[in-house]
Amino acid sequence: MAEKAMFKIGQTDGLQSVEAQREIAEVQGKMFIARKFPRNEQEAKEKILKECENIELAEAATYEYERGKTKIKDASIRLVEVMARNWTNIVYGMKELERNEDFTIVKVFAWDLESNVTSSKEITVPHEIKAYEKIKKLTDPRDIYENTANNAMRRLRACLLHLMPSYIKDAALEVCAKTIQDNNERNPESRLEKAFDSFAEIGVSKEMIEKKLGKPVTQIKPADITRLSRLYMTIKDNFISVEEAFNISGKTKLEEMLAKEQADESLSEPAPAAQPPPSVGLGLTDESEQADESEEPDMAEKEAILIVDIVQEKITAGVNRAAILNCFITAGITKYNLTDCLTTPIMKISADKRYILKSQLMMVSA
């Protein structure tokens, strides 16, 4: 039996060695081809801009949304993939490193075979989404895969842009904008109806669109149709939700949640009791909400440990510490020591605020 076990181990090691050698040979072959047939940058640019004249690509080329008073707008992963394909000699993708019941760790990478410049990121994607102000745990393998892929693709986009000149992206976005404008001016009624149909599929009515634009349907102009197209792609790519995009209740999700928590606190606490002085070093203000009593302590601890791991990963990746601390402030922790990275302050806040903290941390990048 021992001999058979040793044979199995040896056989497994042998298969892994063969696989490793095959991958090395494949990479060497790609590098050889890349150096034998280097890219023609002018020709690559012309091909990219030619594809941007296609209305379907132009509509999907840009995402745009508002974060507070700041408008965020940039090239979508679909446009970036078209750029990478025509730029040639770039290898990119994603690889799952680890998966358990709570999260998946994924590595995304992009490699310019000519210059040998690489860009990669490791991200931790929790198996959960927030829907209707509640955290929904993902258990279906397909849901987990789609959630992981959506998060990974946004980081992959950043890796690819790191390898290509910014003027290529700027020129592509300019052509895409012109393509959409020309198309809207030629047939605005048809384009508007198409936009209405697309939004209807994700539960957005004409009335909601009118409220968002601040004008009735009869006054919508081609520029508004362009804005709607970008907003639709932003929602489809999971940058923001329908509720956030259309501000359905007049408040952002964060404002609604904080207002609800404050109302609950005022109802459940008839009179303020004398409180001991706050613990030194926990980084919690007097107003900070404590974790829900009904919540399992083990779950709070697990989430806190996961958040600390994400923080340490971000610090190692060179993310600005001020950006990380701002995530904690948003979640109600006004002071947090990034050197010690204690779990206690994180466990003290509510599950909803931990979700916000985790989500904000996942979004910050170097």
JOCOR-V911232 format. One record per residue. N is the residue number from 1. PHI is phi in whole degrees, 0 to 359 (NA if undefined). NEAR is the number of other C-alpha atoms within 8 Angstrom. Layout:
BEGIN
n = <N/N>
phi = <PHI/PHI>
near = <NEAR/NEAR>
END
This chain:
BEGIN
n = <1/2/3/4/5/6/7/8/9/10/11/12/13/14/15/16/17/18/19/20/21/22/23/24/25/26/27/28/29/30/31/32/33/34/35/36/37/38/39/40/41/42/43/44/45/46/47/48/49/50/51/52/53/54/55/56/57/58/59/60/61/62/63/64/65/66/67/68/69/70/71/72/73/74/75/76/77/78/79/80/81/82/83/84/85/86/87/88/89/90/91/92/93/94/95/96/97/98/99/100/101/102/103/104/105/106/107/108/109/110/111/112/113/114/115/116/117/118/119/120/121/122/123/124/125/126/127/128/129/130/131/132/133/134/135/136/137/138/139/140/141/142/143/144/145/146/147/148/149/150/151/152/153/154/155/156/157/158/159/160/161/162/163/164/165/166/167/168/169/170/171/172/173/174/175/176/177/178/179/180/181/182/183/184/185/186/187/188/189/190/191/192/193/194/195/196/197/198/199/200/201/202/203/204/205/206/207/208/209/210/211/212/213/214/215/216/217/218/219/220/221/222/223/224/225/226/227/228/229/230/231/232/233/234/235/236/237/238/239/240/241/242/243/244/245/246/247/248/249/250/251/252/253/254/255/256/257/258/259/260/261/262/263/264/265/266/267/268/269/270/271/272/273/274/275/276/277/278/279/280/281/282/283/284/285/286/287/288/289/290/291/292/293/294/295/296/297/298/299/300/301/302/303/304/305/306/307/308/309/310/311/312/313/314/315/316/317/318/319/320/321/322/323/324/325/326/327/328/329/330/331/332/333/334/335/336/337/338/339/340/341/342/343/344/345/346/347/348/349/350/351/352/353/354/355/356/357/358/359/360/361/362/363/364/365/366>
phi = <NA/298/295/296/297/296/295/296/297/298/293/297/300/295/295/296/296/297/296/297/295/296/295/297/298/294/295/300/296/295/294/297/296/298/281/282/235/294/289/260/298/294/294/297/298/298/295/298/294/295/294/289/281/280/295/295/291/301/294/265/278/228/248/206/202/252/242/71/261/260/266/253/213/194/288/279/297/295/294/297/295/297/299/296/296/278/290/69/59/239/253/210/167/222/221/281/265/202/216/223/291/258/202/237/257/235/249/250/211/216/221/275/291/280/272/62/267/238/217/214/216/253/233/252/251/295/276/198/225/254/226/53/66/233/275/252/283/269/237/288/305/292/297/296/297/295/296/295/297/299/292/293/297/293/286/297/305/295/297/294/297/295/267/247/300/293/293/293/297/298/295/295/296/295/293/299/297/293/299/294/298/299/293/295/289/286/214/295/298/295/293/292/298/296/296/300/296/296/291/298/295/251/85/252/270/297/297/295/293/299/294/296/278/75/201/287/304/294/254/290/253/307/296/291/295/299/297/295/299/293/296/299/294/296/291/298/274/65/286/218/267/300/300/290/296/255/46/305/262/89/226/285/301/296/297/299/295/294/296/295/296/295/295/298/295/292/280/273/240/295/211/290/264/296/248/291/301/296/295/289/91/282/77/250/279/298/275/297/283/277/296/302/295/284/283/293/301/298/295/299/293/299/295/296/297/297/296/299/299/296/301/297/296/294/297/299/283/89/292/303/295/296/294/293/296/297/297/293/298/301/274/101/259/283/225/218/271/285/282/277/51/284/273/303/299/289/291/284/271/287/297/297/290/295/298/299/301/297/296/296/297/294/275/286/216/289>
near = <4/5/6/7/8/8/8/8/8/8/8/8/8/8/8/8/8/8/8/8/8/8/8/8/8/8/8/8/8/9/10/8/8/12/9/6/6/8/9/6/7/6/7/12/11/8/9/13/11/8/8/14/11/9/11/6/13/14/12/13/13/15/13/11/11/8/7/5/5/6/9/8/8/7/11/11/11/9/12/13/9/9/10/11/8/10/13/8/10/11/8/10/8/10/7/9/8/7/9/6/5/7/10/14/12/15/13/15/13/15/12/12/13/9/5/7/8/9/11/10/9/8/9/10/12/7/13/8/8/8/7/4/7/7/10/8/7/9/7/6/6/6/9/11/8/8/10/11/8/10/9/13/9/9/10/16/12/8/14/13/10/8/12/9/8/7/6/9/11/8/9/11/12/8/11/15/9/8/13/12/11/8/10/12/8/6/8/11/6/7/10/9/8/8/11/10/8/9/11/9/7/7/6/10/9/8/6/10/10/11/8/7/7/6/8/7/7/4/6/9/7/10/7/9/13/11/8/9/11/13/12/10/12/14/12/7/7/8/7/9/8/9/8/10/10/9/9/8/5/5/9/9/9/7/8/9/9/8/8/8/8/8/8/8/8/8/7/6/7/6/4/5/4/4/4/4/4/7/5/5/4/9/11/11/9/5/4/9/8/7/10/8/5/4/8/7/6/6/8/11/10/8/10/13/9/8/10/11/8/11/11/9/8/11/10/7/7/7/12/8/8/6/9/12/10/8/11/13/10/9/11/12/14/9/10/11/8/6/4/5/10/8/10/8/12/10/12/9/15/11/9/8/10/13/9/10/13/9/8/9/11/11/6/9/6/7>
END
